[in-house]
Amino acid sequence: MNFQSNFPIAPVIAVLFVGIIVVGAIFSAIATRKRREGLFELAQRLNLNFDAGNDGGIAGRFGFLKQLDQGDNRYATNVLSGTYRQNEVLAFDYHYQTYYTDKNGTHTQHHWFSFFILTVPTTFPDLTIRRENFFTKVAEAFGYQDIKFESAEFSKTFLVRSPDKKFAYDVCNAQMMEYLLANRDLSIEFENEVIALVCGARLAVEQFELNLQRLIEIRARLPEYLFTNS
C-alpha cells in the first residue's frame, strides 16, 4: 500500500491555511483589545477622554493637514482628547487606505499611524517641518525649494516649507532648532489653529505620553507674539 500517493494532501493544506488565518485573527483581536485597554488606562491617568470607536469626523475637521488628507476610508480611532498641561490636545491612531494593481488584480493597502494635535487660540500659516531624505532632495532639485537657515546642521537635517518665510523663521528660532536637533524623528505641521505631530507608524502605547509631552515642548518654544498679533 502506497500511503503517500493515496493520502489527500490538498484538504490538509486547506485546513492548515484556514487555521493560520484563524490564529492570526485571534492574535490580532487580542492585540487590539490590549492596545485599547492600555490607551484607556493612559487616558484615565492623564484625566483625558477616551473613545475607542472609529471617528471619521476628525479627518473632516482637520482635513487641511496634509497627512490627514490622503487615501480613502479615513478615520481616527482610540482617540484621547481633553486638556493636558493646560493645552487642548487630541491623540489617536489614524487609518486610510490606498489601492494598487498588479498582474493578480487590484488590491487594497491599509495604512496606520499615530497623530497628535494641539489646538491654539490663533491662526497659523501652513508650515511643515520634517526630516530631509532622498526624495525631498530630489524634489528640491526639481524646484520644490525648502527654507534655509543660518544653522547648516538644521538645514541639512530638516526640510522646512511654508508660503510665509517670516513665520517659518519665527517658529524655527534658536531654541526650537536646538530642540528639534535633539529630537530628529519629529515631523510637524502647523496650519490654522493646529500644531500637529505626525508619526510614521502606529506607536506603542508607552510612546503616547512622550509625544504629548513633546507637543507641549514645541508649543513652549514658540514666541508669544505669534499668539498676541493675530
Backbone torsions as a table, in degrees:
resi	resn	phi	psi	omega
1	MET	NA	125.9	178.9
2	ASN	-94.6	93.1	-176.3
3	PHE	-63.5	-40.2	-175.0
4	GLN	-63.5	-39.2	-176.3
5	SER	-77.4	-22.8	-176.6
6	ASN	-98.3	-12.6	-177.5
7	PHE	-75.3	129.6	-176.7
8	PRO	-76.0	98.6	-176.5
9	ILE	-73.1	-42.5	-173.7
10	ALA	-56.9	-46.5	178.3
11	PRO	-61.2	-35.8	179.6
12	VAL	-64.7	-44.3	178.6
13	ILE	-61.3	-41.4	179.4
14	ALA	-62.9	-42.9	179.6
15	VAL	-64.0	-43.3	178.6
16	LEU	-62.0	-41.5	-179.9
17	PHE	-62.4	-46.6	178.2
18	VAL	-63.0	-39.8	178.8
19	GLY	-61.3	-41.7	178.7
20	ILE	-62.2	-42.2	179.0
21	ILE	-63.0	-44.1	-179.5
22	VAL	-63.7	-46.1	179.0
23	VAL	-61.7	-42.1	177.9
24	GLY	-61.0	-41.9	179.2
25	ALA	-64.9	-38.1	179.2
26	ILE	-64.7	-47.4	179.6
27	PHE	-64.0	-37.4	177.8
28	SER	-63.9	-42.5	178.9
29	ALA	-64.7	-39.4	178.5
30	ILE	-64.6	-44.1	-179.9
31	ALA	-64.0	-40.0	178.5
32	THR	-62.9	-44.2	179.8
33	ARG	-64.6	-42.6	179.6
34	LYS	-64.5	-38.4	179.1
35	ARG	-63.8	-45.0	179.5
36	ARG	-64.0	-40.6	178.3
37	GLU	-63.7	-41.8	179.7
38	GLY	-64.8	-42.2	179.6
39	LEU	-71.8	-33.2	175.1
40	PHE	-63.3	-44.0	178.6
41	GLU	-63.9	-39.2	177.3
42	LEU	-63.7	-44.3	178.8
43	ALA	-59.9	-42.3	178.3
44	GLN	-62.6	-42.9	-178.3
45	ARG	-66.4	-34.5	-178.9
46	LEU	-92.0	3.5	-178.7
47	ASN	59.7	42.8	177.2
48	LEU	-111.4	159.1	174.0
49	ASN	-78.9	154.0	178.3
50	PHE	-137.4	133.4	177.3
51	ASP	-133.3	116.1	-177.7
52	ALA	-85.3	-6.9	-177.1
53	GLY	-76.3	172.2	176.4
54	ASN	-83.8	127.0	-175.7
55	ASP	-120.9	102.6	177.1
56	GLY	-80.6	-14.3	-178.4
57	GLY	-67.7	-31.8	179.8
58	ILE	-64.2	-40.7	177.6
59	ALA	-61.3	-36.9	177.9
60	GLY	-73.9	-42.2	-177.8
61	ARG	-65.2	-38.0	-177.5
62	PHE	-114.1	29.2	-177.5
63	GLY	-65.4	-13.6	176.6
64	PHE	-71.4	-17.2	175.9
65	LEU	-76.3	131.3	-171.5
66	LYS	-56.9	-43.0	-174.9
67	GLN	-72.5	-15.2	177.8
68	LEU	-100.3	2.5	-175.2
69	ASP	-118.9	57.9	178.2
70	GLN	-150.2	150.3	176.8
71	GLY	71.5	-171.8	179.3
72	ASP	-116.8	172.5	177.8
73	ASN	51.0	53.1	-176.0
74	ARG	-88.4	130.3	175.4
75	TYR	-160.9	155.1	172.7
76	ALA	-99.9	153.4	174.9
77	THR	-148.4	165.4	-175.6
78	ASN	53.1	55.2	-171.8
79	VAL	-88.4	123.0	170.2
80	LEU	-101.2	133.3	-178.2
81	SER	-147.3	154.8	177.4
82	GLY	137.6	-156.6	-177.5
83	THR	-101.3	123.6	179.3
84	TYR	-126.9	116.5	-178.4
85	ARG	50.4	47.4	174.4
86	GLN	68.3	22.3	176.9
87	ASN	-130.2	142.0	176.7
88	GLU	-79.4	123.7	-174.2
89	VAL	-131.9	158.7	168.8
90	LEU	-134.6	140.8	173.9
91	ALA	-140.8	134.0	-174.0
92	PHE	-162.0	162.0	166.7
93	ASP	-84.9	145.0	-176.8
94	TYR	-130.0	139.0	-178.4
95	HIS	-125.4	140.6	164.4
96	TYR	-149.6	165.8	-178.8
97	GLN	-131.9	148.3	175.6
98	THR	-127.6	175.7	-175.8
99	TYR	-131.8	146.5	173.8
100	TYR	-141.0	155.7	-176.1
101	THR	-122.4	134.4	171.9
102	ASP	-133.2	-165.9	-175.9
103	LYS	-65.1	-17.9	-179.9
104	ASN	-94.7	1.2	178.1
105	GLY	119.8	-162.3	-179.1
106	THR	-97.0	136.3	-175.6
107	HIS	-126.0	151.6	176.7
108	THR	-99.5	132.5	177.2
109	GLN	-115.8	125.4	-178.6
110	HIS	-97.0	135.3	-178.8
111	HIS	-118.9	134.3	179.3
112	TRP	-130.6	138.7	169.4
113	PHE	-155.4	169.2	178.4
114	SER	-103.7	149.6	-171.9
115	PHE	-140.8	141.9	-177.3
116	PHE	-132.4	128.4	-175.5
117	ILE	-126.5	135.3	171.3
118	LEU	-121.5	126.8	179.6
119	THR	-97.6	146.0	-175.1
120	VAL	-128.8	157.1	-177.6
121	PRO	-86.7	50.0	177.9
122	THR	-158.6	-179.0	179.2
123	THR	-123.6	121.9	-178.9
124	PHE	-99.3	150.7	166.5
125	PRO	-69.3	169.6	177.0
126	ASP	-71.0	128.4	177.5
127	LEU	-148.1	130.1	177.0
128	THR	-120.9	132.5	174.8
129	ILE	-127.5	118.6	178.0
130	ARG	-152.8	168.8	-176.5
131	ARG	-64.4	140.9	170.5
132	GLU	-69.6	145.7	173.7
133	ASN	-149.2	-177.5	-177.0
134	PHE	-58.4	-42.6	-175.7
135	PHE	-70.1	-36.8	178.5
136	THR	-68.7	-34.0	177.6
137	LYS	-68.2	-37.3	176.0
138	VAL	-65.0	-43.8	178.6
139	ALA	-60.5	-39.0	178.9
140	GLU	-63.4	-37.4	179.5
141	ALA	-64.6	-24.7	179.5
142	PHE	-98.3	16.9	170.8
143	GLY	104.7	-1.9	178.2
144	TYR	-87.4	85.0	-170.7
145	GLN	-81.4	137.7	172.1
146	ASP	-100.0	169.2	-175.7
147	ILE	-88.2	132.5	-178.8
148	LYS	-99.1	153.9	-177.7
149	PHE	-128.3	165.1	-179.3
150	GLU	-62.1	-32.1	177.5
151	SER	-75.6	108.9	179.5
152	ALA	-63.7	-35.7	179.8
153	GLU	-65.0	-43.0	179.1
154	PHE	-64.9	-44.9	-179.3
155	SER	-63.9	-32.8	178.4
156	LYS	-74.3	-32.2	-174.5
157	THR	-84.9	-39.4	-172.3
158	PHE	-118.8	141.4	168.9
159	LEU	-92.6	127.5	178.9
160	VAL	-124.7	122.8	179.3
161	ARG	-132.5	136.0	177.7
162	SER	-165.6	146.4	173.0
163	PRO	-73.7	-10.3	-177.6
164	ASP	-117.8	95.5	-176.7
165	LYS	-64.0	-37.8	-179.7
166	LYS	-60.8	-43.6	178.1
167	PHE	-62.0	-41.3	179.0
168	ALA	-60.8	-42.6	178.6
169	TYR	-68.5	-36.5	177.5
170	ASP	-63.3	-43.1	-179.4
171	VAL	-69.4	-47.8	-176.4
172	CYS	-87.6	58.7	175.4
173	ASN	-77.5	179.0	-174.5
174	ALA	-59.3	-42.9	-179.4
175	GLN	-65.8	-40.0	-179.6
176	MET	-67.3	-44.0	179.6
177	MET	-61.4	-41.1	177.8
178	GLU	-61.1	-43.2	-179.6
179	TYR	-66.3	-43.5	-178.3
180	LEU	-67.2	-36.5	177.6
181	LEU	-67.1	-23.9	175.1
182	ALA	-86.7	-8.5	179.9
183	ASN	-135.1	67.2	-167.9
184	ARG	-73.3	-8.4	177.9
185	ASP	-83.5	-5.7	-174.2
186	LEU	-72.2	141.1	171.7
187	SER	-130.6	121.7	-167.9
188	ILE	-125.8	141.0	171.2
189	GLU	-124.3	134.7	169.7
190	PHE	-115.6	134.7	170.6
191	GLU	-173.5	143.5	-177.0
192	ASN	52.0	-123.8	-176.0
193	GLU	-100.6	26.7	-167.9
194	VAL	-127.6	139.1	161.1
195	ILE	-115.9	126.9	-174.1
196	ALA	-131.3	141.5	171.4
197	LEU	-105.9	129.0	-179.0
198	VAL	-109.8	128.1	178.0
199	CYS	-108.9	143.5	-174.9
200	GLY	-76.6	-6.4	-179.1
201	ALA	-151.7	173.4	175.9
202	ARG	-77.2	117.1	-173.3
203	LEU	-77.9	155.6	171.9
204	ALA	-65.6	152.4	-179.5
205	VAL	-54.4	-38.6	-176.7
206	GLU	-63.7	-18.7	-177.3
207	GLN	-92.3	-7.9	-177.3
208	PHE	-66.3	-48.2	-178.1
209	GLU	-64.6	-39.5	177.5
210	LEU	-55.9	-44.3	-177.1
211	ASN	-75.2	-28.8	170.4
212	LEU	-63.8	-40.9	177.8
213	GLN	-63.4	-40.5	-179.5
214	ARG	-67.7	-33.7	175.5
215	LEU	-61.9	-42.0	177.3
216	ILE	-65.4	-39.1	179.0
217	GLU	-63.6	-38.6	177.5
218	ILE	-65.3	-45.4	177.7
219	ARG	-58.4	-40.0	-176.8
220	ALA	-67.4	-21.2	-178.2
221	ARG	-95.0	3.7	175.7
222	LEU	-84.1	136.8	178.1
223	PRO	-62.0	138.6	-177.3
224	GLU	-64.8	-24.3	179.7
225	TYR	-66.8	-17.8	174.1
226	LEU	-66.8	-19.5	-178.2
227	PHE	-103.9	-10.6	-177.7
228	THR	-106.5	-14.8	-178.0
229	ASN	-97.7	7.2	-177.5
230	SER	-82.0	NA	NA
